[in-house]
Amino acid sequence: MLKRSLLGNDNSELNLDDGAKDPLESRSSSSTQDNVPLAGEADTLSFTQTLIHLLKSNIGTGLLGLPLAMKNAGLLVGPVSLLAIGVLMVHCMVILLKCAHHLTQRLQKTFMNYGEAMMYSLESCPSPWLRTHSIWGWYTVSLLLIITQLGFCSVYFMFMADNLQQMVEEAQVMSKTCEPREVLVLTPILNIRFYMLIILPFLVLLVLIQNLKVLSIFSTLASVTTLGSMALIFKYIVQIPYPSNLPLVASWKTFLLFFGTAIFTFEGVSMVLPLKNQMKNPQQFSFVLYLGMSLVIFLYICLGTLGYMKFGSDTKASITLNLPNCWLYQSVKLMYSVGIFFTYALQFHVPAEIIIPIAISQVSENWALFTDLSARTALVCLTCILAILIPRLDLVISLVGSVSSSALALIVPPLLEISTFYSEDMSTLTIAKDIVISILGLLGCIFGTYQALYELTQPVNHSLVNSTGVY
């Protein structure tokens, strides 16, 4: 996923147009594209830069929802399950890297993205039907990327609107001391959907910026604000006031919501291929991956567990909504919201680069610019409409994680390994392992989606989990 993917200070530009070009076109022009390195010496990433990109790609709004995810799983089951899911996710990233490396060597290509890896893998599998329809591998991965990224953007709408509503409407009762948050019974000045509409025109203007080097400035600003916000959040949640009498194991129904949130949080699966391609010494990427994801998993478990222990049954959809009502922690919401605002454009870049070229190809050159701007505006409005229709941050995170993120992260990579290596004397144990992982991902997708949709049909007061609402 494209997640804060540019460093503003290193003049490096990460090629993340995953699936932006038609694979049929890329195959016909392989003589000019596949033998030319995608990144020049000046554009390569060092070990440290690659590590920073990997960390940034996995830190977003999902991270702030982990305390509620722990509540949905239990104080014991939550951290253990999150660790297991993290290990499984890293294993699937390694599978994706191994398959892409094998296919690039077999086909003598410089680089291939996620969708192309799936397509070329199906071209070499034993099934004649799959070989004939291999292009659908690219279509499927591209569709999942579009759904996932637009889902992220809808979540961003809800996150910014939630925090903006809380900051504005609690300003009149702002405390001078940062004491634990009290339950405030205030009459909302505006419905949360109005805050989404207020944000909409600013995001439309933001996505009209198509130059990734310009967006790198926003990426740097997002990184700084996120880092400052996380430091203040940890400063507060480590002060646990009393030993927690919290359930070690939660209901299996809420655990399904935990699964979706956990999968949603690991947003960097499709980042691994472009990161490795841009690295100055690609042979070091395995170490970068293991080191970076170990830090990410440790951060996830710490924030989720400490946040749940701090706020207990009052844990909200985003931990920022639980912070004290004082200027210091209101600034945390502001800083993180600013970071998410600018990250929206970077997340939006992936579906835009897949959809907009298709739209432009259907019109004459005179209408190309108008079509481009209209498509960008329409996509932003679509994410806003989705957020307005379902203003439940926690459930939308779980739904997006269950539907598309689980497919990209857990279901597709094992199937990719089978289709790539099956004709090369693949061991029965490896095949069984891949089938088990895909089945687990599929079951999580089905039941997690069902539970999230069921919760969305319930009144807020009767929901099993906390709503996004402040009041």
Salt bridges, closest charged atoms under 4 A:
ASP17 OD1 - HIS349 NE2 2.86
ASP34 OD2 - LYS109 NZ 2.34
GLU123 OE2 - ARG27 NH1 2.20
GLU170 OE2 - ARG181 NH1 2.88
GLU267 OE1 - LYS3 NZ 3.39
ASP372 OD1 - ARG376 NE 2.70
GLU417 OE2 - LYS98 NZ 2.59
GLU417 OE1 - LYS433 NZ 3.23
GLU424 OE2 - HIS102 NE2 2.90
GLU424 OE2 - ARG106 NH2 2.82
ASP434 OD1 - LYS433 NZ 2.86
